[in-house]
């Protein structure tokens, strides 16, 4: 009997322990479940706050970009963003890039408008230059066709036709040379060449005209003078200056060509005893189609000196003029030694 009671007591104790253990485990599971739910709620709330923060930042960013675009449109560069080099935020970097982009676009726009204007001026100038010889040719043609003329007069008119055709030919050739130089279709090839021979090549084109006017041309240059330059185009540039010197100088005068080597460049002076150029025209004579009003008695289209400047500048040099009215002019060409 006593053994049976002990067994029952032991059984109840075991049952009680198991029950308590079950309750403890249940409580822990319940607690873990509550904690898990709480963690999920906290995580969801954190995600919500993070998303809201990103949303606010994106909104602020887009508002800043929108404001920047508005100010770019109005060209209020100073108000877009303080260009503080220490500010490395994304918005600051983008704003700086936008400002730079706007400046580039504005520069290209101005450049395009300038080129368009230059093209319009060029077309106008060409039309004006071509119009005169064409008008003269039409008049000469009408005269030759409509009138019975003596042989001598007819020959004289035909010679005039030839001169006008030569003028047109010279104009077109000069324009082709100029446009090819300006657009980079022609690349000047600088080689170490004999400068004296280049000058001689330029002089060969004006010898006959100089002899007709009984003019002397003195060259002060060593026959062994070597200089890196494009011989063909440099001769063209020198010829244009020399031709003007002969055309605008009185008969029986002297033209001097003086060459001197400086430390970083070689100077070529072309000195004449012509009419001279007023000081107010010094900056204009190198413009395309520019002709001095006081030289309208001489034939020309005003492109020679412009072409000369282009050729010299393409070789890294420059040209300038000093002149006194009624005494003559000195055109100085500087070409780099290296």
Buried (B, 14 or more C-beta within 10 A) or exposed (E): EEEEEEEEEEEEEEEEEEEEEEEEEEEEEEEEEEEEEEEEEEEEEEEEEEEEEEEEEEEEEEEBBEBBEEBBEEEEBEEBBEEEEEEEEEBBEBBBEBBEEBEEEEEEEEEEEEEEEEEEEBEEBBEEBBEBBEEBBEEBEEBBEEEEEEEEEBEEBEEBBEBBEEBBEBBEEBBEBBEEBBEEEBEBEBEEBBBBEBBBBBBEBBEEEBEEEEBEBEBEBEEEBEBBBBBBBBBBBBBBBBBBBBBBBEEEBEBBBBBEBEEEBBBBBBBBBBBBBEEEBBEEBBBBBBBBEBBEEEEBBBBBBBBBBBBBEBBBBBBEBBBEBEEBBBBBBBBBEE
